[in-house]
Amino acid sequence: MREFLSPNPETLDQSSGDAIARTALITTLGFALYGFTVGYWRSPLMGVYVAVKMPLLIACTLGFNSILNGLLGLLLGSGLGFRQSLHALLSAFAISALILGSISPVTFFFALNAPAPDSSSAITAHATYLLFHTALIGIAGIVGVLRLSGLLHRYCVSSSIARSTLAAWIFGNAFLGMQFSWIFRPFFGSPHLEVAFLREDPMKGNFLNTVWKSLLRITEAIPPSNIPLGAILVCTGSIIAVILIHETRKANLTTKQP
């Protein structure tokens, strides 16, 4: 696992088919395991559906991003070609898959103990469930890309090119990931809708609008006495994110030292 958590420039220079296949296998297994726990709250069948769709979502996002970032690599002068960009992005997804796969037992028990889909609080539970997993996936994705920032700083000829390439990766992964996740919905399974592999109207609406509505449902359901607790949770999450970014930057500086 060290080659995924601590990549080096030689990893990209030797982007063989076997290395890409091994990385893809780990990515598929990690996201499939986590995906099952995501859909299990609605029903075991939904868990199976999401276990299939989560790797499919990553494959589509990766396929479009590898083309885009291959072009950006040529334009920005990072030295990363199409094959190297594919391997680098797949490595970032593999790190995210390892993170999400490792916490899948926790998310599985979370699904077991959440209010049932047929309970009176199912709507609020579904909104909370959606925001919770969206945050987890977002954090895992950011950590996966930031972990490769050290690789980019060592591989690219300048820090500005490395930062530009990293920003393009984050934006591309976030934008395409959100769009494809909306098309491939449902992942969480709305309590008032039947379990299905895909919705009949996949292009109707958008992901951000759904997240905003879920946030409004949660805030409407929180009594005024619990608002300080919510503020504490938000501050705690922000502190954890700052610590993760700080530790990542420290690791990058360490890798630069001879």
Secondary structure, 3 states (H helix, E strand, C coil): CHHHHCCCHHHHHCCCHHHHHHHHHHHHHHHHHHHHHHHHCCCHHHHHHHHHHHHHHHHHHHHHHHHHHHHHHHHHCCCCCHHHHHHHHHHHHHHHHHHHHHCHHHHHHHHHHCCCCCCCCHHHHHHHHHHHHHHHHHHHHHHHHHCCHHHHHHHCCCHHHHHHHHHHHHHHHHHHHHHHHHHCCCCCCCCCCCCCCCCCCCCCCCHHHHHHHHHHHHHHHCCHHHHHHHHHHHHHHHHHHHHHHHHHHHHHHHHHCC
